[in-house]
Amino acid sequence: MTAPPTDGVDLLGGAIPDERLLASESAYPATFFGVNPILSLRRGDLIWFHHGADEVYDLAADPAQRADLFGTDRGRALVEELSSRLAAHFGEDPAAEIARSTLEVPSEQLASLRSLGYLGGGQGTRALQAADIRRFLEDLRVFQEARQSIRRGDGAKASAGLRALVARYPGAAIAWRELGSARVVAADAVGAEAAFTQALQRDPGDAVSALNLGNLRGMAGDAAGAERLYLRSLAAEEAQSEAHLNLGLLYLQVLDRPSDATRHLTRFLELAPGDPRGAGDPRPAREARFASRPAVF
C-alpha cells in the first residue's frame, strides 16, 4: 500500500537535507490562558523560538538551550532569514488559526477528554496577551499545583496561587474557573460566585462555570437564576450528567415541574447509568453537585 503524499522526509532514505525547515507550535498558552502561542522554526542545528520574546539556540552545541544566540550576528541572521516564513507555516494570524475548529468530535468523546483534563475553557479569537513563555511555564507549574491543592481539599492554598495568576493573566477563563472551585472548597460562596462569573464573562461557552453558578444560585434560593444557568450550561455542552441531574432535581423539588424533571433525570440516567444516585426514587436525594465538590440546596 502506498502512503499518502506528505511533506515529510523518509529518514531511511539517506541524509536529511540541510535546508529542511522544521516548524512547531504550542497552542496551549493561547487556547487556555489567552497569551501568545509558542512558535518555532528550526533549520539545521539552529532553532528560533518566537513568542513574547525571541530566542535562538544551537541545539548541537547547546542541547539544554541555555545560551541564547538571539543577540549575536548568527542569531540575528537566522531570524532575518526565517521571518518571512512565519506566515507560511503559521498563518497571518496564528491566534485565529488556533481558535478555528478543525475536527468534529462526538460529544461523548469530548466529555471523556474533559474528564481527563485535556479540554477546557477556550479563549476565542480576542487579542492575545504578550508574555515571556519562560515566565508562563513557571506560572503553569503554579496552576497545576493549585489544582492538586483543590483535589486535596486545601482551598486556601489553591486560592493564593490562583489569585496571583488571575492578576497576571486576567483574561484566563480557566484560571478564574479554578479559583471559583478553590473558593467552593473553602466554603466561600461569595468568592466562588465572583470567580465563576469572571470565568463565564471571558468564556461564554464555559459549561462548568455556568453549572457551578447555577448550583450557587440554587443554594442561595434563587431558583429562576439556577434554572437559567443550568440551561445555559447545557446549551454549551448538552452531555453533562451533573447539569441534567441538578436541573431535574430543581424542577422536581423546588419548581414543581415534574414533567420537566422527568426529562432531565431520564437524560441523567442515560449519560451516567452506573451512578449510584440513579438508583431508586431520586426525590430524597436533595444534592446538587459542583464539578469539584458536592453542595446542598
C-alpha positions as CSV (number, residue, x, y, z in Angstrom):
1,M,0.0,0.0,0.0
2,T,1.3,3.4,-1.0
3,A,1.5,6.1,1.8
4,P,-0.5,9.3,1.1
5,P,1.6,12.3,0.0
6,T,3.2,14.3,2.8
7,D,5.8,17.0,3.2
8,G,7.9,14.8,5.4
9,V,11.3,13.2,4.6
10,D,12.0,9.4,4.6
11,L,14.6,9.0,7.4
12,L,15.5,5.6,6.0
13,G,16.2,7.1,2.5
14,G,19.5,8.7,3.3
15,A,20.8,12.0,4.7
16,I,18.3,14.7,5.8
17,P,18.6,17.8,3.6
18,D,20.5,20.6,5.3
19,E,17.9,23.2,4.2
20,R,14.9,21.3,5.6
21,L,12.8,23.7,7.8
22,L,11.0,22.2,10.8
23,A,8.1,24.2,12.2
24,S,6.3,23.6,15.5
25,E,3.7,25.4,17.6
26,S,2.3,25.1,21.1
27,A,-1.2,26.3,21.2
28,Y,-1.9,25.7,25.0
29,P,-0.9,29.2,26.2
30,A,-3.2,30.9,23.7
31,T,-6.1,28.4,24.0
32,F,-6.2,28.3,27.8
33,F,-4.6,31.5,29.1
34,G,-5.0,34.0,26.3
35,V,-1.3,34.6,25.8
36,N,0.8,34.3,22.7
37,P,1.5,30.8,21.4
38,I,5.0,29.4,21.1
39,L,6.1,29.3,17.5
40,S,9.4,27.8,16.4
41,L,11.3,27.3,13.2
42,R,14.4,25.1,13.0
43,R,17.0,24.9,10.3
44,G,19.9,22.5,10.8
45,D,21.2,22.9,14.3
46,L,19.7,26.3,14.9
47,I,16.2,26.8,16.3
48,W,14.3,30.1,16.6
49,F,11.5,30.4,19.2
50,H,9.1,33.3,18.6
51,H,6.7,34.2,21.5
52,G,6.6,37.2,23.8
53,A,10.4,37.3,23.2
54,D,12.7,35.9,20.6
55,E,15.3,33.2,21.3
56,V,17.8,31.3,19.1
57,Y,19.7,28.2,20.2
58,D,22.3,25.9,18.7
59,L,20.9,22.5,19.6
60,A,24.1,20.7,18.7
61,A,26.4,22.8,20.9
62,D,23.7,23.7,23.5
63,P,21.0,21.0,23.7
64,A,19.9,22.3,27.1
65,Q,19.1,25.7,25.5
66,R,21.0,27.8,28.0
67,A,22.9,30.2,25.7
68,D,20.5,32.4,23.8
69,L,22.1,33.5,20.5
70,F,19.4,36.0,19.5
71,G,21.6,38.9,20.2
72,T,24.5,37.6,18.2
73,D,25.2,38.0,14.5
74,R,24.5,34.3,13.9
75,G,21.1,34.5,15.7
76,R,20.0,37.8,14.1
77,A,20.9,36.4,10.6
78,L,18.7,33.3,11.2
79,V,15.7,35.4,12.4
80,E,16.1,37.8,9.4
81,E,16.3,34.9,7.0
82,L,13.3,33.0,8.5
83,S,11.0,35.9,9.4
84,S,9.2,35.7,6.0
85,R,8.5,32.1,6.6
86,L,6.4,32.5,9.8
87,A,3.2,33.4,8.0
88,A,3.7,30.5,5.5
89,H,3.8,28.0,8.4
90,F,1.5,29.5,11.0
91,G,-0.8,31.9,9.1
92,E,-1.1,35.6,9.1
93,D,-2.9,35.4,12.4
94,P,-1.8,32.4,14.5
95,A,-4.3,33.1,17.2
96,A,-7.2,32.8,14.8
97,E,-5.7,29.7,13.3
98,I,-5.5,28.1,16.7
99,A,-9.1,29.1,17.6
100,R,-10.5,27.7,14.4
101,S,-12.2,24.3,14.8
102,T,-10.6,21.7,12.6
103,L,-12.1,18.5,13.9
104,E,-15.6,17.4,14.8
105,V,-15.5,15.2,17.9
106,P,-18.6,13.2,19.2
107,S,-20.0,14.7,22.5
108,E,-19.2,11.5,24.5
109,Q,-15.6,11.7,23.4
110,L,-15.4,15.4,24.4
111,A,-16.8,14.5,27.8
112,S,-14.1,11.9,28.3
113,L,-11.4,14.2,27.2
114,R,-12.6,16.9,29.6
115,S,-12.7,14.4,32.5
116,L,-9.0,13.7,31.8
117,G,-8.1,17.3,31.8
118,Y,-7.3,17.6,28.1
119,L,-10.0,20.1,27.3
120,G,-11.2,23.3,29.0
121,G,-12.2,26.9,28.5
122,G,-11.2,28.2,25.1
123,Q,-10.2,31.8,24.7
124,G,-11.8,32.5,21.3
125,T,-10.2,34.9,18.9
126,R,-9.7,38.0,21.0
127,A,-6.3,39.8,21.2
128,L,-3.7,37.8,23.0
129,Q,-1.6,39.0,25.9
130,A,2.1,39.2,25.3
131,A,4.0,37.0,27.7
132,D,7.5,35.7,28.1
133,I,7.0,32.0,27.7
134,R,9.6,31.0,30.3
135,R,7.7,33.0,32.9
136,F,4.5,31.5,31.7
137,L,5.9,28.0,32.2
138,E,6.7,28.9,35.8
139,D,3.2,30.1,36.3
140,L,1.8,26.9,34.7
141,R,3.5,24.9,37.4
142,V,1.7,27.2,40.0
143,F,-1.5,26.5,38.2
144,Q,-1.0,22.7,38.3
145,E,0.0,22.8,42.0
146,A,-3.2,24.8,42.7
147,R,-5.3,22.1,41.0
148,Q,-3.6,19.5,43.2
149,S,-4.4,21.5,46.3
150,I,-8.1,21.7,45.3
151,R,-8.1,17.9,44.9
152,R,-6.6,17.6,48.4
153,G,-9.3,19.9,49.8
154,D,-6.9,22.8,50.6
155,G,-8.9,25.7,49.1
156,A,-6.9,28.4,50.9
157,K,-3.5,27.3,49.4
158,A,-5.0,26.9,46.0
159,S,-6.7,30.3,46.2
160,A,-3.4,32.1,47.0
161,G,-1.7,30.8,43.8
162,L,-4.7,31.3,41.6
163,R,-5.3,34.9,42.7
164,A,-1.7,35.7,41.7
165,L,-2.4,34.0,38.3
166,V,-5.6,35.9,37.5
167,A,-3.8,39.1,38.4
168,R,-1.1,38.2,35.9
169,Y,-3.4,36.7,33.3
170,P,-6.7,38.5,33.8
171,G,-8.1,37.0,30.5
172,A,-7.5,33.4,31.5
173,A,-11.0,31.9,31.9
174,I,-9.6,28.6,33.1
175,A,-7.7,30.3,36.0
176,W,-10.8,32.1,37.1
177,R,-12.8,28.9,37.0
178,E,-10.2,27.1,39.1
179,L,-10.3,30.0,41.6
180,G,-14.0,29.5,41.8
181,S,-13.5,25.8,42.6
182,A,-10.9,26.7,45.2
183,R,-13.4,29.1,46.9
184,V,-16.1,26.3,46.8
185,V,-13.7,24.0,48.7
186,A,-13.0,26.9,51.1
187,A,-16.8,27.3,51.7
188,D,-16.7,30.9,50.4
189,A,-19.8,31.1,48.2
190,V,-19.5,34.8,47.6
191,G,-15.9,34.5,46.4
192,A,-16.8,31.4,44.3
193,E,-19.6,33.2,42.6
194,A,-17.5,36.2,41.7
195,A,-14.7,33.9,40.3
196,F,-17.1,31.8,38.2
197,T,-18.8,34.9,36.9
198,Q,-15.4,36.3,35.7
199,A,-14.7,32.9,34.0
200,L,-18.0,33.0,32.2
201,Q,-17.6,36.6,31.1
202,R,-14.3,35.6,29.5
203,D,-15.5,32.3,28.0
204,P,-19.3,32.4,27.5
205,G,-19.2,28.8,26.4
206,D,-17.7,27.6,29.8
207,A,-20.3,24.9,30.7
208,V,-18.6,24.1,34.0
209,S,-18.7,27.6,35.3
210,A,-22.3,28.0,34.3
211,L,-23.2,24.8,36.1
212,N,-21.4,25.8,39.3
213,L,-23.0,29.3,39.2
214,G,-26.4,27.5,38.9
215,N,-25.6,25.5,42.0
216,L,-24.6,28.6,43.9
217,R,-27.8,30.4,42.8
218,G,-29.8,27.3,43.9
219,M,-28.2,27.3,47.3
220,A,-29.0,31.0,47.7
221,G,-32.7,30.3,47.0
222,D,-32.7,31.8,43.5
223,A,-34.5,29.0,41.6
224,A,-35.0,31.1,38.5
225,G,-31.4,32.0,38.4
226,A,-30.3,28.4,38.9
227,E,-32.6,27.2,36.1
228,R,-31.3,29.9,33.7
229,L,-27.7,28.9,34.4
230,Y,-28.3,25.2,34.2
231,L,-29.9,25.7,30.8
232,R,-27.0,27.9,29.7
233,S,-24.6,25.2,30.8
234,L,-26.5,22.5,28.8
235,A,-26.7,24.8,25.8
236,A,-22.9,24.9,25.8
237,E,-22.4,21.2,26.4
238,E,-25.6,19.0,26.4
239,A,-24.0,15.8,27.5
240,Q,-23.4,16.8,31.1
241,S,-24.9,14.3,33.5
242,E,-24.4,16.7,36.5
243,A,-26.3,19.5,34.9
244,H,-29.2,17.3,33.9
245,L,-29.3,15.8,37.4
246,N,-29.2,19.2,39.2
247,L,-31.8,20.7,36.8
248,G,-34.0,17.7,37.2
249,L,-33.9,18.0,41.0
250,L,-34.6,21.7,40.8
251,Y,-37.7,21.1,38.7
252,L,-38.8,18.2,41.0
253,Q,-38.1,19.6,44.4
254,V,-38.3,23.4,44.0
255,L,-40.2,24.4,40.9
256,D,-42.9,21.7,41.0
257,R,-42.5,20.8,37.3
258,P,-42.5,17.0,37.3
259,S,-42.6,16.5,33.5
260,D,-39.5,18.7,33.0
261,A,-37.9,16.9,35.9
262,T,-38.5,13.5,34.3
263,R,-37.0,14.6,31.0
264,H,-33.7,15.7,32.6
265,L,-33.5,12.9,35.2
266,T,-34.0,10.4,32.4
267,R,-31.2,12.0,30.4
268,F,-29.0,11.9,33.5
269,L,-29.6,8.1,33.7
270,E,-28.7,7.8,30.0
271,L,-25.5,9.6,30.5
272,A,-24.5,8.1,33.8
273,P,-26.1,4.6,34.0
274,G,-23.8,3.4,36.7
275,D,-24.1,6.4,39.0
276,P,-25.5,5.3,42.4
277,R,-27.6,8.4,42.6
278,G,-29.7,6.9,39.8
279,A,-30.9,4.0,41.9
280,G,-34.5,4.2,43.3
281,D,-36.6,7.4,43.7
282,P,-34.4,10.5,43.3
283,R,-36.6,12.7,45.4
284,P,-34.9,12.1,48.8
285,A,-31.5,13.0,47.2
286,R,-31.5,16.7,47.8
287,E,-28.0,17.1,46.4
288,A,-26.7,19.5,43.8
289,R,-23.1,18.7,42.9
290,F,-20.3,21.0,41.8
291,A,-17.8,19.9,39.4
292,S,-15.3,19.8,42.2
293,R,-17.3,19.3,45.4
294,P,-20.9,18.4,46.4
295,A,-23.2,21.1,47.7
296,V,-26.8,21.0,49.1
297,F,-29.7,23.3,48.0
